[in-house]
């Protein structure tokens, strides 16, 4: 019997430590949950961009200060038709803070 495949070095397997689940009832009193795919802000490392529906043609994004985010929960990743996957999270953001919601639109004359 000849070997046709050899052992390969396994990648590092990260194990996340167990964390107590958040009390969502108490958290909802002082926070609002936003879901989407997180990205680094291109200019400011103290901010995070959260794209609401990254594979949609009508998407928008939120911009939050990192210090205003109390909890980040992992959600199932999403995959597009080209087998590219994106991480999805739920961010719990303090109520009353100032954030940015950006919605792209096409510039056009709306009168006819």
N, C-alpha and C positions, 0 to 999 in steps of 0.2 A: 504494500500500500504506500503510495507516494503522497507527500504533502503538497497540496496545491495552494494552500493559504497559510501564511505565517501569522503569528501573534502580532498584534499591533499595540502600540502604547496607548493606553486609555487616557482620555482627557480628564481633567480634574473634575470630580463630582462634588458639587457644593451642596451641603446640607444646611437648610435654614433652621435655626433654633426655634423651638415652639414658643409662640407668644400667646398670651391670654387674648381671646377674642374681645373686640371692642364692644362696649355697651352702646349699641346704636340708638337706643331710645334716649339716653342722656346726652349722647353726642349730637343728636338731631335738634336738641334744644338750643345749642349754641353754634352749630355748624351747618353748612350746606354741602351735600355730596355732588361732585362732578366726575363724570366718567369720560375716558378717552385715552389717547396714546400720548405719553409724555415725551417731550423733546427739550434739549438744552436751549436756552435763550441764546441767540447769536451774539449779543453784545454784553449782556449783564448776567454774570454767574449767580446772582442772588435771585433770579427770576426763573420760572419754569413755564413752558408753553404746553398746553394740553389741547390736542386736536380732537374734536368731539367725535367725528366719524371719518377717519383718515382715508378710507377707500371710496367715499361717496363723492359725487361730482358737486354737491351742494354743501360742502363742509364749512366749518368755521373753527376758530380756536380761541381759547382763553389764555390769559397771561396772569400768573399769580406770583406774588413774592413768596419765596420759600418759607420765610418765617411765619406766614399766615396759614400754612398747611400743617394741620395737627396730626393727621393720620393718612397713610397711603396704603390701600389694599390692592393686592394683586387680583386681576380678573383674567379669565381665559384669553389667550392670545388670539388674534384673528389672522387669517391667511387669505391672500388674493389669488387670482387665477394663475399667476406666475410663481406660485409657491413661496412668496415672500411673506414673512410673518412680522407682525408688529405686537409689541407688548401693550396690554391694556391695563389701566389702573383706575381705581376710584379714589379721588382725593377729597378729604374732608377739610373744608376751608372755613375759617371763622366768619361768622355773620358780621356784617357791618363794615368790612374792610373795602378798600378801593381796588378793583381789578379791571382788566380790559377784556372785552369780547370783540373780536374782529370778524366781520362777515364780508367776504369778497362779493362784488357785484359788477355787472357789465355797465359801463357808461353808455347811455343811449337816450335819445329823445323819447319821452313817454307819451307824447301827444300824437299818436297816429303812426 
